[in-house]
Amino acid sequence: MAIRSVGVAMKTGEPRALAAVRDLAKWLAERNVPVLFEPDAAAAIGATGVPRAALVRQVDLLVVLGGDGTLLAVARAQDEGAVPILGINLGTLGFLAAVSVDEMETALARALAGEMEIEPRMRLAVELARANGESRRWLALNDAVVTRGASARIVDLDVRADGQLVTTYHADGLIVSTPTGSTAYSLSAGGPILLPEVPSVVLTPICPHALTQRPLVLPDSVRIEVSVEARGGDVQLSVDGQEGAPLGAGDRVVVERSAHPTLLMVPPQRSRFEVLRAKLRWGER
């Protein structure tokens, strides 16, 4: 794909991101590539910023300076858009932001030359259908999580897949994860690691009351419904750990595969196992 313009977003309040923005602006200017900056990034170079919601619709490539959390926020701002995202990680190697800041200029040069790979990453369409008929919707790249709030009580969650009862989880909560999200909260809760191209959805209970309730891998064609039972108490829905809403008795969370994936731009030579070894320290003693 031809890249005629670049958008830049960054992690708010991160000094290393400010320095990287300045280097990036200079590098792109030397190559006559038009650049738009979201407000925080624009402030670093004294330019006028463009709100994130508008920025993601006006460029051919989004460069995100920060970490996986920043990339998740930018991906969600795309809504149904399909502009590739190049994540520049300012710390250690990330699962999503897989290019280090030292590799930034090399990766951008390869991107402009059409030498980078673009990976479609499945997203979840998440709908909160309230008992009173109201509804809200989100897109999730990692996961949708239904969990107890401040209450110490476990929650009762009735789960159905394509209308068929799976079980009623008596637990601290339930994670509905994409393959991309399998290395996030789901992994911490004992879920399996899935490669991004595996067409599936993972149900991972959080601290289930019955130890026989284990993580379950389902095909990505499934429609999942999670209903909050009456004695659930204080229950919350969290989308990618960044947005969400409180849940009440009779509310339902409906999750299915979105028709609008996130597009990640990645170096073609970097294997998924290299990232897993680096992040999870496989092979170390």
C-alpha positions as a LaTeX table, in Angstrom:
\begin{tabular}{lrrr}
\hline
Residue & $x$ (\AA) & $y$ (\AA) & $z$ (\AA) \\
\hline
Met1 & 0.00 & 0.00 & 0.00 \\
Ala2 & 1.16 & 3.55 & $-0.74$ \\
Ile3 & 1.68 & 5.71 & 2.35 \\
Arg4 & 0.98 & 9.33 & 1.45 \\
Ser5 & 0.47 & 10.66 & 4.98 \\
Val6 & 1.28 & 9.61 & 8.54 \\
Gly7 & $-0.53$ & 10.22 & 11.82 \\
Val8 & 1.31 & 10.26 & 15.14 \\
Ala9 & $-0.15$ & 9.47 & 18.57 \\
Met10 & 1.71 & 9.08 & 21.84 \\
Lys11 & 1.40 & 8.05 & 25.46 \\
Thr12 & 0.36 & 11.09 & 27.46 \\
Gly13 & 2.94 & 12.42 & 29.92 \\
Glu14 & 5.77 & 10.17 & 28.76 \\
Pro15 & 9.07 & 12.12 & 28.36 \\
Arg16 & 10.60 & 9.46 & 26.11 \\
Ala17 & 7.59 & 9.78 & 23.80 \\
Leu18 & 8.12 & 13.54 & 23.49 \\
Ala19 & 11.72 & 13.02 & 22.40 \\
Ala20 & 10.68 & 10.33 & 19.94 \\
Val21 & 8.01 & 12.62 & 18.45 \\
Arg22 & 10.64 & 15.28 & 17.75 \\
Asp23 & 12.92 & 12.75 & 16.06 \\
Leu24 & 10.03 & 11.33 & 14.08 \\
Ala25 & 8.81 & 14.75 & 12.90 \\
Lys26 & 12.31 & 15.67 & 11.68 \\
Trp27 & 12.80 & 12.32 & 9.92 \\
Leu28 & 9.48 & 12.52 & 8.06 \\
Ala29 & 9.97 & 16.20 & 7.15 \\
Glu30 & 13.30 & 15.34 & 5.51 \\
Arg31 & 11.41 & 12.90 & 3.30 \\
Asn32 & 8.55 & 15.29 & 2.52 \\
Val33 & 5.95 & 13.02 & 4.10 \\
Pro34 & 2.89 & 14.94 & 5.37 \\
Val35 & 2.27 & 14.33 & 9.07 \\
Leu36 & $-0.66$ & 14.96 & 11.38 \\
Phe37 & $-0.18$ & 14.89 & 15.15 \\
Glu38 & $-2.72$ & 14.37 & 17.88 \\
Pro39 & $-2.67$ & 17.26 & 20.41 \\
Asp40 & $-0.19$ & 15.78 & 22.93 \\
Ala41 & 2.27 & 14.88 & 20.18 \\
Ala42 & 1.80 & 18.23 & 18.43 \\
Ala43 & 2.67 & 20.10 & 21.62 \\
Ala44 & 6.11 & 18.49 & 21.61 \\
Ile45 & 7.04 & 20.26 & 18.36 \\
Gly46 & 4.92 & 23.39 & 18.67 \\
Ala47 & 2.43 & 22.31 & 16.01 \\
Thr48 & $-1.36$ & 22.31 & 15.89 \\
Gly49 & $-2.88$ & 18.98 & 16.84 \\
Val50 & $-5.76$ & 17.02 & 15.39 \\
Pro51 & $-8.18$ & 15.19 & 17.72 \\
Arg52 & $-7.59$ & 11.45 & 17.73 \\
Ala53 & $-11.04$ & 10.62 & 16.36 \\
Ala54 & $-10.35$ & 12.78 & 13.30 \\
Leu55 & $-6.68$ & 11.85 & 12.97 \\
Val56 & $-7.35$ & 8.14 & 12.47 \\
Arg57 & $-9.55$ & 8.92 & 9.46 \\
Gln58 & $-7.18$ & 11.27 & 7.65 \\
Val59 & $-3.94$ & 9.31 & 7.27 \\
Asp60 & $-2.59$ & 6.16 & 5.61 \\
Leu61 & $-0.48$ & 5.00 & 8.57 \\
Leu62 & $-0.75$ & 5.55 & 12.32 \\
Val63 & 2.46 & 5.58 & 14.33 \\
Val64 & 1.81 & 5.03 & 18.05 \\
Leu65 & 4.58 & 5.90 & 20.51 \\
Gly66 & 4.09 & 4.24 & 23.88 \\
Gly67 & 3.16 & 0.70 & 24.72 \\
Asp68 & 0.40 & $-1.83$ & 24.23 \\
Gly69 & $-2.08$ & 0.23 & 26.29 \\
Thr70 & $-1.63$ & 3.28 & 24.09 \\
Leu71 & $-2.00$ & 1.17 & 20.97 \\
Leu72 & $-5.23$ & $-0.35$ & 22.31 \\
Ala73 & $-6.68$ & 3.13 & 22.84 \\
Val74 & $-5.75$ & 4.24 & 19.31 \\
Ala75 & $-7.16$ & 1.03 & 17.82 \\
Arg76 & $-10.46$ & 1.64 & 19.59 \\
Ala77 & $-10.55$ & 5.21 & 18.25 \\
Gln78 & $-10.48$ & 3.75 & 14.74 \\
Asp79 & $-13.90$ & 2.26 & 15.34 \\
Glu80 & $-14.66$ & 0.56 & 12.01 \\
Gly81 & $-11.65$ & 2.03 & 10.20 \\
Ala82 & $-8.79$ & 0.02 & 8.77 \\
Val83 & $-5.67$ & 2.21 & 8.81 \\
Pro84 & $-2.53$ & 0.17 & 9.67 \\
Ile85 & $-0.94$ & 0.90 & 13.04 \\
Leu86 & 2.82 & 0.80 & 13.65 \\
Gly87 & 3.45 & 0.51 & 17.38 \\
Ile88 & 6.74 & 1.91 & 18.70 \\
Asn89 & 7.42 & 0.55 & 22.18 \\
Leu90 & 9.28 & 2.91 & 24.48 \\
Gly91 & 10.05 & 0.23 & 27.06 \\
Thr92 & 10.59 & $-3.48$ & 26.60 \\
Leu93 & 9.33 & $-5.36$ & 23.56 \\
Gly94 & 5.52 & $-5.37$ & 23.50 \\
Phe95 & 3.02 & $-7.91$ & 22.25 \\
Leu96 & 1.31 & $-5.25$ & 20.10 \\
Ala97 & 3.88 & $-2.43$ & 19.94 \\
Ala98 & 6.60 & $-4.76$ & 18.71 \\
Val99 & 9.11 & $-2.20$ & 17.32 \\
Ser100 & 11.59 & $-0.61$ & 19.72 \\
Val101 & 12.33 & 3.11 & 19.59 \\
Asp102 & 15.84 & 2.29 & 18.35 \\
Glu103 & 14.28 & 0.50 & 15.37 \\
Met104 & 11.78 & 3.29 & 14.62 \\
Glu105 & 13.49 & 4.93 & 11.65 \\
Thr106 & 14.40 & 1.61 & 10.06 \\
Ala107 & 10.83 & 0.38 & 10.43 \\
Leu108 & 9.42 & 3.60 & 8.98 \\
Ala109 & 11.79 & 3.45 & 6.01 \\
Arg110 & 10.62 & $-0.10$ & 5.33 \\
Ala111 & 7.00 & 0.96 & 5.75 \\
Leu112 & 7.37 & 3.75 & 3.18 \\
Ala113 & 9.08 & 1.27 & 0.84 \\
Gly114 & 6.23 & $-1.23$ & 1.24 \\
Glu115 & 8.44 & $-3.81$ & 2.94 \\
Met116 & 6.52 & $-4.25$ & 6.19 \\
Glu117 & 3.84 & $-6.86$ & 6.77 \\
Ile118 & 0.27 & $-6.00$ & 7.73 \\
Glu119 & $-1.47$ & $-8.36$ & 10.12 \\
Pro120 & $-5.25$ & $-8.28$ & 10.53 \\
Arg121 & $-6.09$ & $-8.80$ & 14.19 \\
Met122 & $-9.59$ & $-9.95$ & 15.11 \\
Arg123 & $-11.71$ & $-7.63$ & 17.23 \\
Leu124 & $-14.80$ & $-8.31$ & 19.30 \\
Ala125 & $-18.08$ & $-6.47$ & 18.89 \\
Val126 & $-19.28$ & $-5.98$ & 22.47 \\
Glu127 & $-22.87$ & $-4.97$ & 23.22 \\
Leu128 & $-24.30$ & $-4.20$ & 26.63 \\
Ala129 & $-28.04$ & $-4.89$ & 26.48 \\
Arg130 & $-29.64$ & $-3.57$ & 29.64 \\
Ala131 & $-32.75$ & $-5.06$ & 31.21 \\
Asn132 & $-34.57$ & $-1.75$ & 30.60 \\
Gly133 & $-33.97$ & $-1.91$ & 26.84 \\
Glu134 & $-31.03$ & 0.53 & 26.65 \\
Ser135 & $-27.81$ & $-0.57$ & 24.96 \\
Arg136 & $-24.18$ & 0.45 & 24.42 \\
Arg137 & $-21.53$ & $-0.89$ & 22.05 \\
Trp138 & $-17.73$ & $-1.11$ & 21.90 \\
Leu139 & $-15.02$ & $-2.77$ & 19.82 \\
Ala140 & $-12.34$ & $-4.71$ & 21.70 \\
Leu141 & $-8.95$ & $-5.81$ & 20.40 \\
Asn142 & $-8.00$ & $-7.71$ & 23.56 \\
Asp143 & $-11.01$ & $-8.65$ & 25.64 \\
Ala144 & $-14.32$ & $-7.95$ & 27.29 \\
Val145 & $-14.30$ & $-8.69$ & 31.03 \\
Val146 & $-17.27$ & $-9.07$ & 33.35 \\
Thr147 & $-16.06$ & $-8.94$ & 36.93 \\
Arg148 & $-17.12$ & $-8.09$ & 40.46 \\
Gly149 & $-16.45$ & $-4.52$ & 41.53 \\
Ala150 & $-15.63$ & $-3.43$ & 45.06 \\
Ser151 & $-17.80$ & $-6.17$ & 46.55 \\
Ala152 & $-16.00$ & $-9.22$ & 47.96 \\
Arg153 & $-18.82$ & $-11.53$ & 46.83 \\
Ile154 & $-18.45$ & $-13.83$ & 43.86 \\
Val155 & $-20.77$ & $-13.21$ & 40.92 \\
Asp156 & $-23.10$ & $-15.57$ & 39.08 \\
Leu157 & $-22.79$ & $-15.32$ & 35.29 \\
Asp158 & $-25.02$ & $-17.33$ & 32.99 \\
Val159 & $-23.13$ & $-17.96$ & 29.72 \\
Arg160 & $-24.60$ & $-19.10$ & 26.40 \\
Ala161 & $-22.91$ & $-19.83$ & 23.09 \\
Asp162 & $-25.17$ & $-19.52$ & 20.04 \\
Gly163 & $-28.13$ & $-19.84$ & 22.38 \\
Gln164 & $-26.89$ & $-23.01$ & 24.07 \\
Leu165 & $-26.17$ & $-22.94$ & 27.79 \\
Val166 & $-22.45$ & $-23.34$ & 28.48 \\
Thr167 & $-22.60$ & $-23.03$ & 32.26 \\
Thr168 & $-23.27$ & $-20.63$ & 35.09 \\
Tyr169 & $-19.93$ & $-19.39$ & 36.34 \\
His170 & $-19.68$ & $-18.75$ & 40.09 \\
Ala171 & $-16.48$ & $-16.73$ & 40.08 \\
Asp172 & $-14.84$ & $-13.35$ & 40.47 \\
Gly173 & $-15.60$ & $-12.79$ & 36.81 \\
Leu174 & $-15.20$ & $-13.95$ & 33.23 \\
Ile175 & $-12.84$ & $-12.89$ & 30.43 \\
Val176 & $-13.95$ & $-13.16$ & 26.80 \\
Ser177 & $-10.73$ & $-12.84$ & 24.83 \\
Thr178 & $-9.49$ & $-12.65$ & 21.25 \\
Pro179 & $-6.33$ & $-14.57$ & 20.27 \\
Thr180 & $-4.48$ & $-11.24$ & 20.52 \\
Gly181 & $-5.83$ & $-10.79$ & 24.05 \\
Ser182 & $-4.86$ & $-14.31$ & 25.07 \\
Thr183 & $-1.49$ & $-12.93$ & 26.23 \\
Ala184 & $-3.12$ & $-10.19$ & 28.33 \\
Tyr185 & $-5.52$ & $-10.57$ & 31.29 \\
Ser186 & $-6.62$ & $-14.02$ & 30.16 \\
Leu187 & $-3.07$ & $-15.34$ & 30.46 \\
Ser188 & $-2.79$ & $-13.97$ & 34.01 \\
Ala189 & $-6.01$ & $-15.81$ & 34.88 \\
Gly190 & $-4.68$ & $-19.13$ & 33.59 \\
Gly191 & $-5.93$ & $-18.98$ & 30.01 \\
Pro192 & $-4.10$ & $-20.52$ & 27.02 \\
Ile193 & $-1.78$ & $-18.66$ & 24.66 \\
Leu194 & $-3.16$ & $-18.55$ & 21.12 \\
Leu195 & $-1.40$ & $-17.29$ & 18.01 \\
Pro196 & $-3.26$ & $-14.33$ & 16.45 \\
Glu197 & $-4.21$ & $-16.24$ & 13.30 \\
Val198 & $-6.07$ & $-18.97$ & 15.22 \\
Pro199 & $-9.80$ & $-18.26$ & 14.54 \\
Ser200 & $-11.15$ & $-18.52$ & 18.06 \\
Val201 & $-12.53$ & $-16.89$ & 21.20 \\
Val202 & $-11.44$ & $-17.81$ & 24.72 \\
Leu203 & $-13.65$ & $-17.91$ & 27.82 \\
Thr204 & $-11.48$ & $-17.68$ & 30.93 \\
Pro205 & $-13.17$ & $-17.67$ & 34.36 \\
Ile206 & $-11.49$ & $-15.56$ & 37.04 \\
Cys207 & $-10.97$ & $-17.50$ & 40.29 \\
Pro208 & $-13.94$ & $-19.85$ & 39.74 \\
His209 & $-15.62$ & $-21.35$ & 42.80 \\
Ala210 & $-15.54$ & $-24.77$ & 41.08 \\
Leu211 & $-12.02$ & $-25.76$ & 40.04 \\
Thr212 & $-13.51$ & $-27.86$ & 37.24 \\
Gln213 & $-14.55$ & $-24.67$ & 35.42 \\
Arg214 & $-11.54$ & $-24.24$ & 33.18 \\
Pro215 & $-10.76$ & $-21.94$ & 30.20 \\
Leu216 & $-12.71$ & $-22.84$ & 27.08 \\
Val217 & $-11.68$ & $-22.19$ & 23.46 \\
Leu218 & $-14.56$ & $-21.67$ & 21.03 \\
Pro219 & $-14.69$ & $-20.98$ & 17.27 \\
Asp220 & $-14.71$ & $-17.30$ & 16.33 \\
Ser221 & $-18.10$ & $-17.71$ & 14.64 \\
Val222 & $-19.83$ & $-18.10$ & 18.02 \\
Arg223 & $-22.16$ & $-15.53$ & 19.58 \\
Ile224 & $-21.61$ & $-15.37$ & 23.32 \\
Glu225 & $-24.16$ & $-14.02$ & 25.81 \\
Val226 & $-23.23$ & $-13.35$ & 29.43 \\
Ser227 & $-26.16$ & $-12.62$ & 31.75 \\
Val228 & $-25.79$ & $-11.22$ & 35.25 \\
Glu229 & $-27.80$ & $-13.20$ & 37.78 \\
Ala230 & $-29.85$ & $-11.53$ & 40.51 \\
Arg231 & $-27.39$ & $-12.10$ & 43.37 \\
Gly232 & $-24.42$ & $-10.82$ & 41.40 \\
Gly233 & $-24.05$ & $-7.65$ & 43.49 \\
Asp234 & $-21.55$ & $-5.05$ & 42.27 \\
Val235 & $-20.58$ & $-6.11$ & 38.71 \\
Gln236 & $-18.60$ & $-4.27$ & 36.05 \\
Leu237 & $-18.01$ & $-4.62$ & 32.31 \\
Ser238 & $-14.53$ & $-3.62$ & 31.14 \\
Val239 & $-13.51$ & $-3.38$ & 27.47 \\
Asp240 & $-9.77$ & $-3.67$ & 26.80 \\
Gly241 & $-9.27$ & $-2.57$ & 30.41 \\
Gln242 & $-9.96$ & 1.05 & 29.41 \\
Glu243 & $-13.71$ & 1.55 & 28.99 \\
Gly244 & $-16.84$ & $-0.05$ & 30.32 \\
Ala245 & $-19.94$ & 0.29 & 32.45 \\
Pro246 & $-21.58$ & $-1.06$ & 35.63 \\
Leu247 & $-23.93$ & $-4.03$ & 35.24 \\
Gly248 & $-27.12$ & $-4.88$ & 37.03 \\
Ala249 & $-29.33$ & $-7.94$ & 37.41 \\
Gly250 & $-30.84$ & $-8.96$ & 34.07 \\
Asp251 & $-28.27$ & $-7.06$ & 31.97 \\
Arg252 & $-26.66$ & $-9.04$ & 29.15 \\
Val253 & $-23.25$ & $-8.68$ & 27.51 \\
Val254 & $-23.30$ & $-9.97$ & 23.93 \\
Val255 & $-19.94$ & $-10.66$ & 22.30 \\
Glu256 & $-19.20$ & $-11.77$ & 18.75 \\
Arg257 & $-16.51$ & $-11.36$ & 16.13 \\
Ser258 & $-16.43$ & $-7.92$ & 14.57 \\
Ala259 & $-16.27$ & $-7.56$ & 10.80 \\
His260 & $-13.69$ & $-4.78$ & 11.33 \\
Pro261 & $-10.24$ & $-6.04$ & 12.38 \\
Thr262 & $-7.34$ & $-3.92$ & 13.57 \\
Leu263 & $-4.42$ & $-3.82$ & 11.13 \\
Leu264 & $-0.98$ & $-4.01$ & 12.72 \\
Met265 & 2.18 & $-3.23$ & 10.75 \\
Val266 & 5.04 & $-5.50$ & 11.82 \\
Pro267 & 8.60 & $-6.31$ & 10.69 \\
Pro268 & 8.50 & $-9.35$ & 8.41 \\
Gln269 & 11.56 & $-10.97$ & 9.98 \\
Arg270 & 10.25 & $-10.98$ & 13.58 \\
Ser271 & 8.56 & $-14.22$ & 14.57 \\
Arg272 & 5.77 & $-14.46$ & 17.12 \\
Phe273 & 7.90 & $-16.84$ & 19.17 \\
Glu274 & 10.67 & $-14.24$ & 19.44 \\
Val275 & 8.19 & $-11.87$ & 21.09 \\
Leu276 & 6.87 & $-14.62$ & 23.39 \\
Arg277 & 10.39 & $-15.60$ & 24.44 \\
Ala278 & 11.30 & $-11.99$ & 25.18 \\
Lys279 & 8.10 & $-11.07$ & 27.07 \\
Leu280 & 7.58 & $-14.33$ & 28.95 \\
Arg281 & 11.28 & $-15.12$ & 29.42 \\
Trp282 & 10.99 & $-18.61$ & 28.03 \\
Gly283 & 14.17 & $-20.62$ & 28.26 \\
Glu284 & 15.64 & $-18.57$ & 31.12 \\
Arg285 & 16.86 & $-20.22$ & 34.30 \\
\hline
\end{tabular}
